């Protein structure tokens, strides 16, 4: 669900002796559902985006029927944002992800937090997801929409939204125009579709959204919430697989991304967009 996932898949594809099943298994051993997050983010950032939406909903109150919201969490991972939505909104959440183990972790955490009855989980590849038009009042996707292709995802999600429905989505963006060449080479090698915030805003308008707000996710969402725990897991796996050159190469591919972000975090990161159909 993160830039690390993009790099991780690229890293696995460079290995040839391991079969596809082994590569896939080890990728998810690195990005294990025991991690609190599988991509950058935080409860504070989710709540900041949610507050924008709740404020707009409050302005609609005289015209909006008092019915539970129909919510889609697209590419939810282990669902930390699903849990926030469940605690703070009156609605039912459909949380989708490609990995059943991630959804099992979400269900356990939802049960522990007393919100399991508000969350339905479904294993699905978002690239092949289909819903009837106007199926949801709110769609949420933190760092995952790139799996569809960002612009294609914008268009498809708009069709799934009810008129006046909301879409909260974060995307990897250049934050400054002067990223050093070595930074650009790395990021564009991992995610060739990266562009700047203004280009993404233009795409949103062209796809039929109103932009309510947008903001940069803080560096702590990357380091404290995601990279530092992930790096500790990588260190454990280094000890476990010290004699395995291919797995060590995969680990190093993820470590290189962490190191690159620490050096160049001023130049790229997640921008969180709050949109309305």
HELIX and SHEET records of a PDB file:
HELIX    1   1 UNK A    3  UNK A   14  1                                  12    
HELIX    2   2 UNK A   20  UNK A   30  1                                  11    
HELIX    3   3 UNK A   43  UNK A   60  1                                  18    
HELIX    4   4 UNK A   61  UNK A   63  5                                   3    
HELIX    5   5 UNK A   80  UNK A   88  1                                   9    
HELIX    6   6 UNK A  100  UNK A  112  1                                  13    
HELIX    7   7 UNK A  116  UNK A  118  5                                   3    
HELIX    8   8 UNK A  126  UNK A  128  5                                   3    
HELIX    9   9 UNK A  145  UNK A  148  5                                   4    
HELIX   10  10 UNK A  150  UNK A  160  1                                  11    
HELIX   11  11 UNK A  181  UNK A  190  1                                  10    
HELIX   12  12 UNK A  197  UNK A  206  1                                  10    
HELIX   13  13 UNK A  219  UNK A  222  1                                   4    
HELIX   14  14 UNK A  223  UNK A  227  3                                   5    
HELIX   15  15 UNK A  228  UNK A  240  1                                  13    
HELIX   16  16 UNK A  245  UNK A  264  1                                  20    
SHEET    1   A 6 UNK A 119  UNK A 123  0                                        
SHEET    2   A 6 UNK A  91  UNK A  97  1                                        
SHEET    3   A 6 UNK A  69  UNK A  74  1                                        
SHEET    4   A 6 UNK A 136  UNK A 142  1                                        
SHEET    5   A 6 UNK A 161  UNK A 174  1                                        
SHEET    6   A 6 UNK A 195  UNK A 196  1                                        
SHEET    1   B 7 UNK A 119  UNK A 123  0                                        
SHEET    2   B 7 UNK A  91  UNK A  97  1                                        
SHEET    3   B 7 UNK A  69  UNK A  74  1                                        
SHEET    4   B 7 UNK A 136  UNK A 142  1                                        
SHEET    5   B 7 UNK A 161  UNK A 174  1                                        
SHEET    6   B 7 UNK A 268  UNK A 276 -1                                        
SHEET    7   B 7 UNK A 210  UNK A 216 -1                                        
END                                                                             
